[in-house]
């Protein structure tokens, strides 16, 4: 039996646009002959996939799901060519199937997800079927898995945004309706306001330094004493935190509360503790 190398798979993939697993299978069947493997792929109908592979995928759908126990979440982005397909129920069905496979397999990256099982076939095979059925090039762009005490998910804008929010929780059941409502609210906040971090401690040090340098330069232009300039810069940095950190943002549903105080209130009602740890926000095409 001929040895099938990664270089051979890569070459066939570049020639045909077919998936990695399909190329490997074709090469095995063709006993290592690139030319014969191309014919194998054509026979299987993957020539059509190859023709579509070069088309731009500027539309798509972002799917976010959580596990039944509320402790694992996944967000995936499957891209397509047109908005017409991205809003099609069949296409969304493919995305959901891929997301469920990711929820079970907990893949580290896109390539690992493509090789994962999706109800008896690989995710890569599911994508190939999607291309055939929908008649457009489709591309698995991103995947991320989050695990923790409690995970909430939210999909916004007909699949244009997918959000996962991770909470540290004690004495709270992540499957209860009140937590789910709270988690959804916080995830909606992420989709609507696009914070850069869960809290100020999570803001990268270089970002803080950059912002503070700008604020100090702005304050220096005022011509006021240095002590006043320092207070002005510090005040602007505080405003930055309140605008860019999720837990310090004004809660969209109730401007009299911050997101943090809203979460604290829900935790108190549930008789436990609940803190936002982090979030993942996929915006289509980013």
SEDRENRO-97241 format. One record per residue (C-alpha): chain; x, y, z; residue in one letter; residue number from 1. Coordinates in nm, 2 decimals. Each point is the difference from the previous one (the first is absolute). Last residue first. Layout:
<sites>
@c: A&east: X&north: Y&up: Z&r: A&k: NUM
...
</sites>
This chain:
<sites>
@c: A&east: -1.45&north: 3.96&up: 1.19&r: X&k: 286
@c: A&east: -0.23&north: -0.14&up: -0.26&r: X&k: 285
@c: A&east: -0.30&north: -0.06&up: 0.22&r: X&k: 284
@c: A&east: 0.05&north: 0.14&up: 0.35&r: X&k: 283
@c: A&east: 0.12&north: -0.27&up: 0.24&r: X&k: 282
@c: A&east: 0.00&north: 0.11&up: 0.37&r: X&k: 281
@c: A&east: 0.16&north: -0.21&up: 0.27&r: X&k: 280
@c: A&east: -0.05&north: 0.09&up: 0.36&r: X&k: 279
@c: A&east: 0.18&north: 0.01&up: 0.34&r: X&k: 278
@c: A&east: -0.03&north: -0.06&up: 0.37&r: X&k: 277
@c: A&east: -0.34&north: 0.16&up: 0.08&r: X&k: 276
@c: A&east: -0.07&north: -0.06&up: 0.37&r: X&k: 275
@c: A&east: -0.28&north: -0.19&up: 0.17&r: X&k: 274
@c: A&east: -0.04&north: -0.08&up: 0.37&r: X&k: 273
@c: A&east: -0.29&north: -0.18&up: 0.16&r: X&k: 272
@c: A&east: -0.35&north: 0.04&up: 0.14&r: X&k: 271
@c: A&east: -0.18&north: 0.03&up: -0.33&r: X&k: 270
@c: A&east: -0.13&north: 0.35&up: 0.08&r: X&k: 269
@c: A&east: 0.35&north: 0.10&up: 0.11&r: X&k: 268
@c: A&east: 0.15&north: -0.14&up: -0.33&r: X&k: 267
@c: A&east: -0.26&north: 0.20&up: -0.20&r: X&k: 266
@c: A&east: 0.10&north: 0.32&up: 0.18&r: X&k: 265
@c: A&east: 0.37&north: -0.06&up: -0.05&r: X&k: 264
@c: A&east: -0.06&north: -0.05&up: -0.37&r: X&k: 263
@c: A&east: -0.18&north: 0.33&up: -0.02&r: X&k: 262
@c: A&east: 0.27&north: 0.17&up: 0.20&r: X&k: 261
@c: A&east: 0.27&north: -0.12&up: -0.24&r: X&k: 260
@c: A&east: -0.20&north: 0.10&up: -0.31&r: X&k: 259
@c: A&east: -0.02&north: 0.35&up: 0.15&r: X&k: 258
@c: A&east: -0.34&north: 0.12&up: 0.12&r: X&k: 257
@c: A&east: -0.20&north: 0.32&up: -0.05&r: X&k: 256
@c: A&east: 0.02&north: -0.05&up: -0.37&r: X&k: 255
@c: A&east: -0.24&north: -0.30&up: 0.02&r: X&k: 254
@c: A&east: -0.03&north: -0.22&up: -0.31&r: X&k: 253
@c: A&east: 0.33&north: 0.11&up: -0.15&r: X&k: 252
@c: A&east: 0.19&north: -0.04&up: 0.33&r: X&k: 251
@c: A&east: 0.24&north: 0.29&up: 0.04&r: X&k: 250
@c: A&east: 0.35&north: -0.15&up: -0.06&r: X&k: 249
@c: A&east: 0.22&north: -0.09&up: 0.30&r: X&k: 248
@c: A&east: -0.04&north: -0.37&up: -0.03&r: X&k: 247
@c: A&east: 0.06&north: 0.00&up: -0.38&r: X&k: 246
@c: A&east: 0.32&north: 0.22&up: 0.01&r: X&k: 245
@c: A&east: 0.01&north: 0.25&up: -0.29&r: X&k: 244
@c: A&east: -0.21&north: 0.29&up: 0.10&r: X&k: 243
@c: A&east: 0.05&north: 0.00&up: 0.37&r: X&k: 242
@c: A&east: 0.37&north: -0.07&up: -0.04&r: X&k: 241
@c: A&east: 0.04&north: 0.28&up: -0.25&r: X&k: 240
@c: A&east: -0.18&north: 0.24&up: 0.24&r: X&k: 239
@c: A&east: 0.25&north: -0.10&up: 0.27&r: X&k: 238
@c: A&east: 0.29&north: 0.07&up: -0.24&r: X&k: 237
@c: A&east: -0.15&north: 0.35&up: -0.07&r: X&k: 236
@c: A&east: 0.00&north: 0.07&up: 0.38&r: X&k: 235
@c: A&east: 0.36&north: -0.11&up: 0.03&r: X&k: 234
@c: A&east: 0.10&north: 0.23&up: -0.28&r: X&k: 233
@c: A&east: -0.18&north: 0.30&up: 0.15&r: X&k: 232
@c: A&east: 0.14&north: -0.08&up: 0.35&r: X&k: 231
@c: A&east: 0.35&north: -0.01&up: -0.14&r: X&k: 230
@c: A&east: -0.05&north: 0.33&up: -0.19&r: X&k: 229
@c: A&east: -0.13&north: 0.16&up: 0.32&r: X&k: 228
@c: A&east: 0.32&north: -0.09&up: 0.18&r: X&k: 227
@c: A&east: 0.21&north: 0.11&up: -0.30&r: X&k: 226
@c: A&east: -0.15&north: 0.35&up: 0.01&r: X&k: 225
@c: A&east: -0.23&north: 0.09&up: -0.29&r: X&k: 224
@c: A&east: 0.12&north: 0.08&up: -0.35&r: X&k: 223
@c: A&east: -0.29&north: -0.19&up: -0.16&r: X&k: 222
@c: A&east: 0.23&north: -0.16&up: -0.25&r: X&k: 221
@c: A&east: 0.16&north: -0.21&up: 0.28&r: X&k: 220
@c: A&east: -0.34&north: -0.16&up: 0.07&r: X&k: 219
@c: A&east: -0.02&north: -0.13&up: -0.36&r: X&k: 218
@c: A&east: 0.35&north: -0.14&up: 0.03&r: X&k: 217
@c: A&east: -0.09&north: -0.17&up: 0.33&r: X&k: 216
@c: A&east: -0.31&north: -0.15&up: -0.15&r: X&k: 215
@c: A&east: 0.19&north: -0.14&up: -0.29&r: X&k: 214
@c: A&east: 0.26&north: -0.15&up: 0.22&r: X&k: 213
@c: A&east: -0.27&north: -0.15&up: 0.22&r: X&k: 212
@c: A&east: -0.16&north: -0.17&up: -0.30&r: X&k: 211
@c: A&east: 0.33&north: -0.16&up: -0.11&r: X&k: 210
@c: A&east: 0.09&north: -0.11&up: 0.35&r: X&k: 209
@c: A&east: -0.34&north: -0.15&up: 0.05&r: X&k: 208
@c: A&east: 0.02&north: -0.19&up: -0.33&r: X&k: 207
@c: A&east: 0.35&north: -0.12&up: 0.08&r: X&k: 206
@c: A&east: -0.12&north: -0.13&up: 0.33&r: X&k: 205
@c: A&east: -0.27&north: -0.22&up: -0.17&r: X&k: 204
@c: A&east: -0.34&north: 0.06&up: 0.15&r: X&k: 203
@c: A&east: -0.10&north: -0.30&up: 0.21&r: X&k: 202
@c: A&east: 0.05&north: 0.18&up: 0.33&r: X&k: 201
@c: A&east: -0.25&north: 0.26&up: -0.13&r: X&k: 200
@c: A&east: -0.28&north: -0.25&up: -0.03&r: X&k: 199
@c: A&east: -0.15&north: -0.23&up: -0.27&r: X&k: 198
@c: A&east: 0.22&north: 0.15&up: -0.27&r: X&k: 197
@c: A&east: -0.03&north: 0.18&up: -0.33&r: X&k: 196
@c: A&east: -0.37&north: 0.09&up: 0.02&r: X&k: 195
@c: A&east: -0.21&north: -0.04&up: -0.32&r: X&k: 194
@c: A&east: -0.31&north: 0.19&up: 0.11&r: X&k: 193
@c: A&east: -0.29&north: -0.19&up: -0.16&r: X&k: 192
@c: A&east: 0.15&north: -0.35&up: -0.03&r: X&k: 191
@c: A&east: 0.16&north: 0.02&up: 0.34&r: X&k: 190
@c: A&east: -0.32&north: 0.14&up: 0.16&r: X&k: 189
@c: A&east: -0.19&north: -0.29&up: -0.16&r: X&k: 188
@c: A&east: 0.23&north: -0.24&up: 0.17&r: X&k: 187
@c: A&east: -0.07&north: 0.17&up: 0.33&r: X&k: 186
@c: A&east: -0.38&north: -0.03&up: -0.06&r: X&k: 185
@c: A&east: 0.03&north: -0.36&up: -0.11&r: X&k: 184
@c: A&east: 0.19&north: -0.08&up: 0.32&r: X&k: 183
@c: A&east: -0.26&north: 0.16&up: 0.22&r: X&k: 182
@c: A&east: -0.28&north: -0.18&up: -0.18&r: X&k: 181
@c: A&east: 0.18&north: -0.33&up: 0.03&r: X&k: 180
@c: A&east: 0.08&north: 0.06&up: 0.37&r: X&k: 179
@c: A&east: -0.37&north: 0.06&up: 0.07&r: X&k: 178
@c: A&east: -0.11&north: -0.31&up: -0.20&r: X&k: 177
@c: A&east: 0.22&north: -0.24&up: 0.18&r: X&k: 176
@c: A&east: 0.26&north: -0.20&up: -0.19&r: X&k: 175
@c: A&east: 0.30&north: 0.18&up: 0.14&r: X&k: 174
@c: A&east: -0.10&north: -0.11&up: 0.35&r: X&k: 173
@c: A&east: 0.14&north: 0.25&up: 0.25&r: X&k: 172
@c: A&east: 0.17&north: -0.07&up: 0.33&r: X&k: 171
@c: A&east: 0.33&north: 0.13&up: -0.13&r: X&k: 170
@c: A&east: 0.05&north: 0.14&up: -0.35&r: X&k: 169
@c: A&east: 0.29&north: 0.14&up: -0.20&r: X&k: 168
@c: A&east: -0.16&north: 0.11&up: -0.32&r: X&k: 167
@c: A&east: 0.10&north: -0.04&up: -0.36&r: X&k: 166
@c: A&east: -0.18&north: 0.19&up: -0.28&r: X&k: 165
@c: A&east: -0.03&north: -0.13&up: -0.35&r: X&k: 164
@c: A&east: -0.11&north: 0.22&up: -0.29&r: X&k: 163
@c: A&east: -0.09&north: -0.05&up: -0.37&r: X&k: 162
@c: A&east: -0.06&north: 0.30&up: -0.23&r: X&k: 161
@c: A&east: -0.12&north: 0.02&up: -0.36&r: X&k: 160
@c: A&east: -0.22&north: -0.31&up: 0.05&r: X&k: 159
@c: A&east: -0.33&north: 0.17&up: -0.08&r: X&k: 158
@c: A&east: 0.10&north: 0.31&up: 0.20&r: X&k: 157
@c: A&east: 0.09&north: -0.15&up: 0.33&r: X&k: 156
@c: A&east: 0.08&north: -0.35&up: 0.13&r: X&k: 155
@c: A&east: 0.05&north: -0.04&up: 0.38&r: X&k: 154
@c: A&east: 0.17&north: -0.24&up: 0.23&r: X&k: 153
@c: A&east: 0.05&north: -0.04&up: 0.37&r: X&k: 152
@c: A&east: 0.26&north: -0.21&up: 0.19&r: X&k: 151
@c: A&east: 0.01&north: -0.10&up: 0.36&r: X&k: 150
@c: A&east: 0.28&north: -0.15&up: 0.21&r: X&k: 149
@c: A&east: 0.23&north: -0.01&up: -0.29&r: X&k: 148
@c: A&east: 0.08&north: -0.12&up: -0.35&r: X&k: 147
@c: A&east: 0.04&north: 0.20&up: -0.32&r: X&k: 146
@c: A&east: 0.04&north: -0.14&up: -0.35&r: X&k: 145
@c: A&east: 0.10&north: 0.21&up: -0.30&r: X&k: 144
@c: A&east: -0.05&north: -0.06&up: -0.37&r: X&k: 143
@c: A&east: 0.08&north: 0.21&up: -0.31&r: X&k: 142
@c: A&east: -0.03&north: 0.01&up: -0.38&r: X&k: 141
@c: A&east: -0.17&north: -0.31&up: -0.12&r: X&k: 140
@c: A&east: -0.04&north: 0.08&up: -0.36&r: X&k: 139
@c: A&east: -0.29&north: -0.04&up: -0.24&r: X&k: 138
@c: A&east: 0.02&north: 0.05&up: -0.38&r: X&k: 137
@c: A&east: -0.35&north: 0.01&up: -0.14&r: X&k: 136
@c: A&east: -0.26&north: -0.24&up: -0.15&r: X&k: 135
@c: A&east: -0.19&north: -0.04&up: 0.33&r: X&k: 134
@c: A&east: -0.02&north: -0.38&up: -0.03&r: X&k: 133
@c: A&east: 0.34&north: -0.07&up: -0.14&r: X&k: 132
@c: A&east: 0.18&north: 0.24&up: 0.22&r: X&k: 131
@c: A&east: -0.19&north: -0.12&up: 0.31&r: X&k: 130
@c: A&east: 0.10&north: -0.36&up: -0.09&r: X&k: 129
@c: A&east: 0.37&north: 0.11&up: 0.00&r: X&k: 128
@c: A&east: -0.05&north: 0.17&up: 0.34&r: X&k: 127
@c: A&east: -0.15&north: -0.32&up: 0.14&r: X&k: 126
@c: A&east: 0.29&north: -0.20&up: -0.14&r: X&k: 125
@c: A&east: 0.24&north: 0.24&up: 0.18&r: X&k: 124
@c: A&east: -0.20&north: -0.05&up: 0.32&r: X&k: 123
@c: A&east: 0.08&north: -0.37&up: -0.03&r: X&k: 122
@c: A&east: -0.27&north: -0.26&up: -0.03&r: X&k: 121
@c: A&east: -0.20&north: -0.21&up: 0.25&r: X&k: 120
@c: A&east: -0.21&north: 0.27&up: 0.18&r: X&k: 119
@c: A&east: 0.27&north: 0.27&up: -0.04&r: X&k: 118
@c: A&east: 0.33&north: -0.15&up: 0.10&r: X&k: 117
@c: A&east: 0.30&north: 0.23&up: 0.01&r: X&k: 116
@c: A&east: 0.26&north: 0.03&up: -0.28&r: X&k: 115
@c: A&east: -0.12&north: 0.35&up: -0.10&r: X&k: 114
@c: A&east: 0.00&north: 0.10&up: 0.37&r: X&k: 113
@c: A&east: 0.37&north: -0.08&up: 0.03&r: X&k: 112
@c: A&east: 0.07&north: 0.21&up: -0.30&r: X&k: 111
@c: A&east: -0.20&north: 0.29&up: 0.13&r: X&k: 110
@c: A&east: 0.18&north: 0.01&up: 0.34&r: X&k: 109
@c: A&east: 0.03&north: -0.15&up: 0.34&r: X&k: 108
@c: A&east: -0.31&north: -0.22&up: -0.04&r: X&k: 107
@c: A&east: -0.25&north: -0.06&up: 0.29&r: X&k: 106
@c: A&east: -0.13&north: -0.32&up: -0.16&r: X&k: 105
@c: A&east: -0.36&north: 0.00&up: 0.13&r: X&k: 104
@c: A&east: -0.06&north: 0.38&up: -0.02&r: X&k: 103
@c: A&east: 0.19&north: 0.01&up: -0.33&r: X&k: 102
@c: A&east: -0.23&north: -0.27&up: -0.15&r: X&k: 101
@c: A&east: -0.30&north: 0.21&up: 0.13&r: X&k: 100
@c: A&east: 0.15&north: 0.31&up: -0.18&r: X&k: 99
@c: A&east: 0.03&north: -0.20&up: -0.32&r: X&k: 98
@c: A&east: -0.36&north: -0.11&up: 0.01&r: X&k: 97
@c: A&east: -0.11&north: 0.35&up: 0.08&r: X&k: 96
@c: A&east: 0.19&north: 0.14&up: -0.30&r: X&k: 95
@c: A&east: -0.15&north: -0.27&up: -0.23&r: X&k: 94
@c: A&east: -0.35&north: 0.09&up: 0.13&r: X&k: 93
@c: A&east: 0.07&north: 0.36&up: -0.06&r: X&k: 92
@c: A&east: 0.06&north: -0.08&up: -0.36&r: X&k: 91
@c: A&east: -0.32&north: -0.18&up: -0.03&r: X&k: 90
@c: A&east: -0.19&north: 0.29&up: 0.16&r: X&k: 89
@c: A&east: 0.13&north: 0.24&up: -0.26&r: X&k: 88
@c: A&east: 0.11&north: 0.34&up: 0.14&r: X&k: 87
@c: A&east: 0.37&north: -0.06&up: -0.09&r: X&k: 86
@c: A&east: -0.11&north: -0.13&up: -0.34&r: X&k: 85
@c: A&east: -0.17&north: 0.33&up: -0.11&r: X&k: 84
@c: A&east: 0.27&north: 0.20&up: 0.17&r: X&k: 83
@c: A&east: 0.24&north: -0.13&up: -0.26&r: X&k: 82
@c: A&east: 0.34&north: -0.18&up: -0.02&r: X&k: 81
@c: A&east: 0.02&north: -0.22&up: 0.30&r: X&k: 80
@c: A&east: 0.18&north: 0.00&up: 0.34&r: X&k: 79
@c: A&east: -0.04&north: -0.23&up: 0.30&r: X&k: 78
@c: A&east: 0.10&north: 0.16&up: 0.33&r: X&k: 77
@c: A&east: 0.00&north: -0.20&up: 0.32&r: X&k: 76
@c: A&east: -0.06&north: 0.08&up: 0.36&r: X&k: 75
@c: A&east: 0.01&north: -0.27&up: 0.27&r: X&k: 74
@c: A&east: -0.11&north: -0.01&up: 0.37&r: X&k: 73
@c: A&east: 0.06&north: -0.24&up: 0.28&r: X&k: 72
@c: A&east: -0.13&north: 0.01&up: 0.36&r: X&k: 71
@c: A&east: -0.37&north: 0.05&up: -0.06&r: X&k: 70
@c: A&east: -0.08&north: -0.37&up: 0.08&r: X&k: 69
@c: A&east: -0.18&north: -0.04&up: -0.33&r: X&k: 68
@c: A&east: 0.29&north: 0.14&up: -0.19&r: X&k: 67
@c: A&east: 0.01&north: 0.36&up: -0.14&r: X&k: 66
@c: A&east: -0.04&north: 0.12&up: -0.36&r: X&k: 65
@c: A&east: 0.12&north: 0.29&up: -0.21&r: X&k: 64
@c: A&east: -0.04&north: 0.00&up: -0.38&r: X&k: 63
@c: A&east: 0.15&north: 0.27&up: -0.23&r: X&k: 62
@c: A&east: -0.15&north: -0.01&up: -0.35&r: X&k: 61
@c: A&east: 0.14&north: 0.09&up: -0.34&r: X&k: 60
@c: A&east: 0.08&north: 0.28&up: -0.24&r: X&k: 59
@c: A&east: 0.32&north: 0.11&up: -0.17&r: X&k: 58
@c: A&east: 0.11&north: -0.33&up: -0.13&r: X&k: 57
@c: A&east: 0.20&north: 0.08&up: -0.32&r: X&k: 56
@c: A&east: 0.00&north: -0.27&up: -0.27&r: X&k: 55
@c: A&east: 0.31&north: -0.21&up: -0.04&r: X&k: 54
@c: A&east: -0.15&north: -0.32&up: 0.14&r: X&k: 53
@c: A&east: -0.30&north: 0.00&up: -0.24&r: X&k: 52
@c: A&east: 0.17&north: -0.18&up: -0.28&r: X&k: 51
@c: A&east: 0.16&north: -0.24&up: 0.24&r: X&k: 50
@c: A&east: -0.33&north: -0.09&up: 0.16&r: X&k: 49
@c: A&east: -0.14&north: -0.07&up: -0.35&r: X&k: 48
@c: A&east: 0.29&north: -0.24&up: -0.05&r: X&k: 47
@c: A&east: -0.10&north: -0.17&up: 0.32&r: X&k: 46
@c: A&east: -0.26&north: -0.21&up: -0.18&r: X&k: 45
@c: A&east: 0.13&north: -0.33&up: 0.12&r: X&k: 44
@c: A&east: 0.13&north: -0.08&up: -0.35&r: X&k: 43
@c: A&east: 0.18&north: 0.34&up: 0.00&r: X&k: 42
@c: A&east: 0.17&north: -0.09&up: 0.32&r: X&k: 41
@c: A&east: 0.11&north: -0.34&up: -0.13&r: X&k: 40
@c: A&east: 0.12&north: 0.16&up: -0.32&r: X&k: 39
@c: A&east: 0.22&north: 0.24&up: 0.20&r: X&k: 38
@c: A&east: 0.13&north: -0.30&up: 0.19&r: X&k: 37
@c: A&east: 0.10&north: -0.16&up: -0.33&r: X&k: 36
@c: A&east: 0.21&north: 0.30&up: -0.09&r: X&k: 35
@c: A&east: 0.16&north: 0.02&up: 0.34&r: X&k: 34
@c: A&east: 0.09&north: -0.37&up: 0.01&r: X&k: 33
@c: A&east: 0.07&north: -0.11&up: 0.36&r: X&k: 32
@c: A&east: -0.19&north: -0.34&up: -0.02&r: X&k: 31
@c: A&east: -0.31&north: 0.16&up: -0.16&r: X&k: 30
@c: A&east: -0.22&north: -0.11&up: 0.29&r: X&k: 29
@c: A&east: 0.26&north: 0.14&up: 0.25&r: X&k: 28
@c: A&east: 0.02&north: 0.32&up: -0.20&r: X&k: 27
@c: A&east: -0.38&north: 0.04&up: 0.00&r: X&k: 26
@c: A&east: -0.02&north: -0.06&up: 0.37&r: X&k: 25
@c: A&east: 0.27&north: 0.26&up: 0.07&r: X&k: 24
@c: A&east: -0.17&north: 0.25&up: -0.23&r: X&k: 23
@c: A&east: -0.34&north: -0.05&up: 0.17&r: X&k: 22
@c: A&east: 0.16&north: 0.05&up: 0.34&r: X&k: 21
@c: A&east: 0.16&north: 0.32&up: -0.11&r: X&k: 20
@c: A&east: -0.30&north: 0.14&up: -0.17&r: X&k: 19
@c: A&east: -0.03&north: 0.06&up: -0.37&r: X&k: 18
@c: A&east: 0.14&north: 0.32&up: -0.16&r: X&k: 17
@c: A&east: 0.11&north: -0.21&up: -0.30&r: X&k: 16
@c: A&east: 0.37&north: 0.09&up: -0.07&r: X&k: 15
@c: A&east: 0.07&north: 0.15&up: 0.34&r: X&k: 14
@c: A&east: -0.14&north: -0.30&up: 0.18&r: X&k: 13
@c: A&east: 0.19&north: -0.24&up: -0.22&r: X&k: 12
@c: A&east: 0.33&north: 0.18&up: 0.08&r: X&k: 11
@c: A&east: -0.08&north: 0.01&up: 0.37&r: X&k: 10
@c: A&east: -0.09&north: -0.37&up: 0.01&r: X&k: 9
@c: A&east: 0.33&north: -0.08&up: -0.18&r: X&k: 8
@c: A&east: 0.20&north: 0.22&up: 0.24&r: X&k: 7
@c: A&east: -0.16&north: -0.17&up: 0.30&r: X&k: 6
@c: A&east: 0.12&north: -0.33&up: -0.12&r: X&k: 5
@c: A&east: -0.19&north: -0.31&up: -0.12&r: X&k: 4
@c: A&east: 0.23&north: -0.30&up: -0.01&r: X&k: 3
@c: A&east: -0.09&north: -0.24&up: -0.28&r: X&k: 2
@c: A&east: -0.14&north: -0.34&up: 0.10&r: X&k: 1
</sites>
